[in-house]
Amino acid sequence: MSGPRTAGEGVPRPLRIGAVTIDPPLVLGPMAGTTKRAYRLLCRRGGAGLVSGEMVSINGIAHGNERSFEMLRTFDGEHPVSLQLFGSSPELMPEAVAAAEEAGADVIDINMGCSVAKVRRSGAGVALMAEPEGAAALTSAAAGTATVPVTVKLRAGLTAGDEGYIELAQRLQDAGAAAVVIHARAASQGFGGPADWTHISRLVEALEVPVIGNGDVTEPEDARRMMRETGCAAVMVARAAWGRPWVFGRMAAALRGEAVPSEPDAAGRLGVALLHAQMLARDVGERIAMHQMRAHMHQYVRGLANARGFRSRANDVSTLDGLRRLIERYLAELRSTEDEPISHAASETQAKTP
Ligand SMILES: Cc1cc2nc3c(=O)[nH]c(=O)nc-3n(C[C@H](O)[C@H](O)[C@H](O)COP(=O)(O)O)c2cc1C
């Protein structure tokens, strides 16, 4: 395992965690309902070094819930992939770990950052940050049975100013966590206000294992700046990658200090969106795929002219053919107005789930 790096200049090395190499050190962050396997595959092709699945309940796995197992499935081409588990009962961990490994996990991540009320009330997600004993027991139950590295994903405390996350992370490291991901906002902040990267630097100082920094990396230069300023071993990107799976290639160029390729134009972006829809349809069937694609389509047109009109029409599409025709019409409309893309501000991303 490679240790944390010190902040400085130079091209960042790939991150090694156990037998897993994350190259480039750029990670697609887990997003519930979004980072499903078709999208993860696009992000890997787009340049991510590791992609994360949405959180899956260990209780669901213990109850043989079909949906939980379906959520765990992976595609051959997307490795390395991290599958994220959430729950609070250490005794359910070994079975969940076995299911995740069976599904193809190269890394298993434990969610300790989700503040959705239902998850929190069950003692899982961010509630574990208030229960260091329980959090350590859960981590050691996973790390003790897993053959792949186990990581944990934390918030920078429960409330702003709460520094308990540092001691907690040390404890989880002792319990077997092979790396720690930190979303540099306190749980009470949700997604509001800017992420404070000094929390990442502090964890890098405090831990032996690699730290993966997360929060507000939007543009290619942000990834480079986060590594330089905090000394983190890898950067995790969530919202800025939604509807922009190619962003990782652009960020990788920035990390190498090379010229950053420009954003694809509207036709390029919507070509990727259509490919996404086709992959999803092959995977889960056309009807479900078209339903799932709605939220993605909203993101693919972020910053394009008349995106609002496109989004409302995309909500009514129920077939691949319909989507293809809609995209063709929209591109023709854009060409005729010559009103081409403009900004891809992450602020337009609607964060629905904390
Ligand atoms: C729609 C959505 C769903 C999310 N789902 C998860 C999840 O399942 N597990 C998790 O650990 N974090 C989840 N997150 C948090 C992200 O992984 C990430 O920590 C957060 O968005 C900050 O990173 P960013 O600024 O790059 O978006 C989710 C975020 C969003 C916007």
The ligand as a MOL file (V3000), in Angstrom:
LIG
                    3D

  0  0  0     0  0            999 V3000
M  V30 BEGIN CTAB
M  V30 COUNTS 31 33 0 0 0
M  V30 BEGIN ATOM
M  V30 1 C -27.4180 12.5330 -5.9350 0
M  V30 2 C -26.3150 12.1730 -4.9660 0
M  V30 3 C -26.2930 10.9000 -4.4140 0
M  V30 4 C -25.2820 10.5460 -3.5040 0
M  V30 5 N -25.2300 9.2710 -3.0220 0
M  V30 6 C -24.1930 8.8880 -2.2220 0
M  V30 7 C -24.0520 7.5390 -1.8010 0
M  V30 8 O -24.8320 6.6350 -2.1650 0
M  V30 9 N -23.0030 7.2450 -0.9620 0
M  V30 10 C -22.0980 8.2030 -0.5540 0
M  V30 11 O -21.1740 7.8920 0.1990 0
M  V30 12 N -22.1990 9.4850 -0.9780 0
M  V30 13 C -23.2160 9.8450 -1.8030 0
M  V30 14 N -23.2780 11.1280 -2.2630 0
M  V30 15 C -22.2010 12.0960 -1.8920 0
M  V30 16 C -21.0940 12.1340 -2.9500 0
M  V30 17 O -20.4430 10.8840 -3.0910 0
M  V30 18 C -20.0300 13.1960 -2.5910 0
M  V30 19 O -19.4740 12.8760 -1.3460 0
M  V30 20 C -20.6010 14.6170 -2.5340 0
M  V30 21 O -21.4780 14.8550 -3.6090 0
M  V30 22 C -19.4790 15.6820 -2.5490 0
M  V30 23 O -18.6670 15.5370 -3.6820 0
M  V30 24 P -18.8190 16.4690 -5.0070 0
M  V30 25 O -18.6510 17.8960 -4.5650 0
M  V30 26 O -17.7380 16.0030 -5.9250 0
M  V30 27 O -20.1980 16.2320 -5.5340 0
M  V30 28 C -24.2860 11.4890 -3.1470 0
M  V30 29 C -24.3320 12.7750 -3.7150 0
M  V30 30 C -25.3290 13.1250 -4.6080 0
M  V30 31 C -25.3250 14.4970 -5.2090 0
M  V30 END ATOM
M  V30 BEGIN BOND
M  V30 1 1 1 2
M  V30 2 1 2 3
M  V30 3 2 2 30
M  V30 4 2 3 4
M  V30 5 1 4 5
M  V30 6 1 4 28
M  V30 7 2 5 6
M  V30 8 1 6 7
M  V30 9 1 6 13
M  V30 10 2 7 8
M  V30 11 1 7 9
M  V30 12 1 9 10
M  V30 13 2 10 11
M  V30 14 1 10 12
M  V30 15 2 12 13
M  V30 16 1 13 14
M  V30 17 1 14 15
M  V30 18 1 14 28
M  V30 19 1 15 16
M  V30 20 1 16 17
M  V30 21 1 16 18
M  V30 22 1 18 19
M  V30 23 1 18 20
M  V30 24 1 20 21
M  V30 25 1 20 22
M  V30 26 1 22 23
M  V30 27 1 23 24
M  V30 28 2 24 25
M  V30 29 1 24 26
M  V30 30 1 24 27
M  V30 31 2 28 29
M  V30 32 1 29 30
M  V30 33 1 30 31
M  V30 END BOND
M  V30 END CTAB
M  END
